[in-house]
Amino acid sequence: MFNKEPQKINPNDSGIDFSKSEKIRKHFKNEKTNLYSEIIPGPVVGDELILYVDSKRLKNLIELQQEKLLVDIEKNTKIKLKKLNIQVDNNQQ
């Protein structure tokens, strides 16, 4: 009735995939365009990448180019994402 074997606990139950986040961070670091240098990539949660930006102007610009960024990330890192979650840094809100 009771299972006496110990259960293995998954330490990453939050849904954050750190290996994907690291690949995307390396891609952003290697890319030499101004847009990539102004974006700080955050974690990948499920199929969503969180991006941190410094200004609302940059947030709006990225929202307009969201599909282009998703295709570029998929092409260079082989990671398929569904959407971007763009957040403005706390001190700039």
N, C-alpha and C positions, 0 to 999 in steps of 0.2 A: 504494500500500500504506500509506504513512504520510500522515497528514493534516498538511499544512504550515500550515494555518490555526490561529491561536491559539484555545484554548478559553476561553470565559468562565467564570470561577469564581464560584459562588454564595457570597457572604460569610456567608449565614445558613443554614448546613447544620445548625444545632443544632435546628431545628424551632420555635424561639421566634418568635411573630408579634408584633412590637412595635407594629404599628398597632392590633391588637385590645387589647393590654395598655393602650395609651394611652386608648382609648375607655372601657374599663372603669374605669381610674383616674379619668377625668373624671366618670363616672357616680357613683362612690363619693364623690368630693369634693362633688358637687352634692346628693347625698342627705342629708337632715337628720335621719335617725333615729340613735339611739344605737348601734345595732348596726353601721351602716356607718362611724361615726366611730371605732370601736374596731378595725376590720379594716384591714390594709394589703394592698392587692392587689399581687400579684407578676406575673410573666410568664405568658403563655398559651403552653403547650407542647402542640402538637397540638390536641386538644379538651378540654384540662384547664387549669383556672385554679388557680394557686398563691396561697393566701392566708396571710398571716402574722398571728398573734394573740399577745396578751401572756400569756394564762393558759390553763390546761387547762379551766377552767370555760367560758370563751368558746369554746374548740375544741369541746367537747361540745355546747354550745348551737347552734353553726353546723352541726354534723353532723346535729342533729335537724331543722334548717330548711334543709337543703341543697337540696331540690327547690324550695322557695319562692324561695330566692336565685337558683337557675339560671333559673327562669321570669322573675323580675324583671329579671335581667341581659339575658335574651333579648328581653324586651318593650321595654326602654329603649335597648338598644344594637344590636339586631338581630344579635347574635353568639350562635350556637348552641354551647353547651358540653355535654359529656357528664358531667363530674364536677368536683368541687372537691378540691384537695389542700391540706388545712389543716395548717399547721405552726406549732408554738409557737416563739416567739423564743428564741434560744440562752440568754439570761441568765435565763429563767424555767423552764427544764426542770429 
